[in-house]
Amino acid sequence: MTHPHHITDAADAHAFIFGGRARFTLVSKVTGKRYTYRVAKSKDSDTMFFLSLLTGPSNDTDYTYLGYIRTGGTHSALASSRKDMGKNFNHPAFLAMDWMLRQIENSNPLQMPVSVEFWHEGRCAKCARPLTDPASIARGLGPECASKGL
């Protein structure tokens, strides 16, 4: 039996990442290493998302900015701002997220990489409200947010 917070479908993972207020963890089945991310949609653009990494004990406040993701077109592009002078490009969490995006966007049909687990925290990726319906928990989006699209 799969856990309700474990997303195993690449399209669902992609939709979750770009929900607008997503928090999720990627776990390597090879190394056991895990990174918890927050991806927040820009208030000024529907195609810009800010990527942060959990770096402290508080799941609500201890996130450090890693870079931004531009969507639109065929693939998303993960980058680091000029201000950071690309210092995050070599951070293992940045590289892991970049790899994950390339894996789920470049597979045809969309497939989750077998070497990674994708976990969400039980909140809607779009509005961040707690999810209670089993189908919503499995999808990572509440019924209202899922019906509106991303």
C-alpha positions as CSV (number, residue, x, y, z in Angstrom):
1,M,0.0,0.0,0.0
2,T,1.3,3.4,-0.9
3,H,1.3,6.3,1.6
4,P,-1.2,9.1,0.8
5,H,1.5,11.8,0.9
6,H,3.7,9.9,-1.5
7,I,3.2,11.1,-5.1
8,T,4.2,8.5,-7.6
9,D,2.8,10.0,-10.8
10,A,5.1,12.4,-12.7
11,A,2.2,14.6,-13.9
12,D,0.9,14.9,-10.4
13,A,4.3,15.8,-9.1
14,H,4.8,18.4,-11.7
15,A,1.4,19.9,-11.0
16,F,2.2,19.9,-7.3
17,I,5.5,21.6,-7.7
18,F,3.9,24.4,-9.7
19,G,0.8,24.7,-7.6
20,G,1.9,28.1,-6.2
21,R,2.5,27.3,-2.5
22,A,4.1,23.8,-2.6
23,R,6.2,22.2,0.1
24,F,7.6,18.8,-0.6
25,T,10.6,16.5,0.0
26,L,12.7,14.6,-2.5
27,V,14.3,11.4,-1.1
28,S,17.0,9.6,-3.0
29,K,16.5,5.8,-2.9
30,V,20.2,5.4,-3.8
31,T,21.8,7.5,-1.1
32,G,19.0,8.1,1.4
33,K,19.7,11.9,1.1
34,R,16.6,14.1,1.3
35,Y,15.8,17.7,0.6
36,T,12.7,19.6,1.6
37,Y,11.7,22.4,-0.8
38,R,9.3,25.3,-0.9
39,V,8.2,26.5,-4.3
40,A,6.2,29.8,-4.3
41,K,4.7,31.4,-7.3
42,S,5.7,35.0,-7.9
43,K,3.0,37.6,-7.2
44,D,4.0,39.4,-10.4
45,S,4.2,36.6,-12.9
46,D,2.4,33.4,-13.6
47,T,5.6,31.9,-15.0
48,M,8.1,32.7,-12.2
49,F,8.5,30.5,-9.1
50,F,10.9,30.9,-6.2
51,L,12.7,27.8,-4.9
52,S,13.8,27.6,-1.3
53,L,15.4,24.8,0.8
54,L,14.5,23.9,4.3
55,T,17.7,24.6,6.3
56,G,16.6,24.7,9.9
57,P,14.2,23.0,12.3
58,S,11.0,25.0,11.6
59,N,9.1,23.7,8.6
60,D,7.3,27.1,8.4
61,T,10.1,29.6,8.5
62,D,13.6,28.1,8.1
63,Y,13.9,28.2,4.3
64,T,16.9,29.5,2.4
65,Y,16.5,30.9,-1.1
66,L,18.1,28.7,-3.8
67,G,17.0,30.2,-7.1
68,Y,14.0,30.6,-9.3
69,I,12.2,28.5,-11.9
70,R,10.7,29.9,-15.1
71,T,7.9,27.9,-16.7
72,G,6.3,28.2,-20.0
73,G,7.3,26.7,-23.3
74,T,8.3,23.1,-23.3
75,H,10.4,22.9,-20.2
76,S,11.0,24.7,-16.9
77,A,14.3,26.4,-16.3
78,L,15.9,26.5,-12.9
79,A,18.4,29.3,-12.3
80,S,20.1,31.3,-9.6
81,S,19.8,35.1,-9.5
82,R,22.6,37.5,-10.6
83,K,22.8,38.7,-7.0
84,D,23.8,35.2,-6.0
85,M,26.4,35.1,-8.8
86,G,25.4,31.5,-9.4
87,K,26.7,30.3,-6.1
88,N,23.8,27.9,-5.7
89,F,24.4,26.2,-9.0
90,N,26.7,23.6,-7.3
91,H,24.6,23.1,-4.2
92,P,23.5,19.5,-4.0
93,A,19.9,20.5,-3.3
94,F,19.9,22.8,-6.4
95,L,21.3,20.0,-8.5
96,A,18.8,17.5,-7.2
97,M,15.9,19.8,-8.0
98,D,17.2,20.6,-11.5
99,W,17.7,16.9,-12.2
100,M,14.2,16.1,-10.9
101,L,12.6,18.7,-13.2
102,R,14.5,17.5,-16.2
103,Q,13.5,13.9,-15.4
104,I,9.8,14.5,-15.1
105,E,9.5,16.9,-18.0
106,N,11.7,15.0,-20.5
107,S,10.2,11.6,-20.2
108,N,7.6,10.5,-22.7
109,P,5.2,9.5,-21.3
110,L,5.8,11.4,-18.1
111,Q,7.4,9.0,-15.6
112,M,8.7,9.4,-12.1
113,P,12.4,8.5,-11.8
114,V,12.6,5.1,-10.0
115,S,15.5,6.4,-7.8
116,V,13.5,9.2,-6.2
117,E,10.5,9.4,-3.8
118,F,8.4,12.5,-3.9
119,W,6.6,13.4,-0.6
120,H,4.2,16.2,0.2
121,E,3.1,17.4,3.7
122,G,-0.6,17.0,3.4
123,R,-1.5,20.5,2.4
124,C,-2.8,21.8,-1.0
125,A,0.0,22.9,-3.3
126,K,-2.1,25.8,-4.5
127,C,-3.8,27.3,-1.4
128,A,-1.8,25.5,1.4
129,R,-5.0,24.4,3.3
130,P,-4.9,21.0,5.0
131,L,-6.2,18.2,2.8
132,T,-8.7,15.8,4.3
133,D,-10.2,13.8,1.3
134,P,-8.1,10.7,0.4
135,A,-8.2,11.6,-3.4
136,S,-7.1,15.1,-2.6
137,I,-4.3,13.9,-0.3
138,A,-3.0,11.5,-3.0
139,R,-3.1,14.3,-5.7
140,G,-1.7,17.0,-3.4
141,L,-4.5,19.5,-4.5
142,G,-7.9,20.1,-2.9
143,P,-11.0,19.6,-5.1
144,E,-11.6,23.3,-5.7
145,C,-8.0,24.1,-6.6
146,A,-7.7,21.0,-8.8
147,S,-10.9,22.0,-10.7
148,K,-9.4,25.5,-11.4
149,G,-6.3,24.2,-13.0
150,L,-2.9,25.7,-12.5
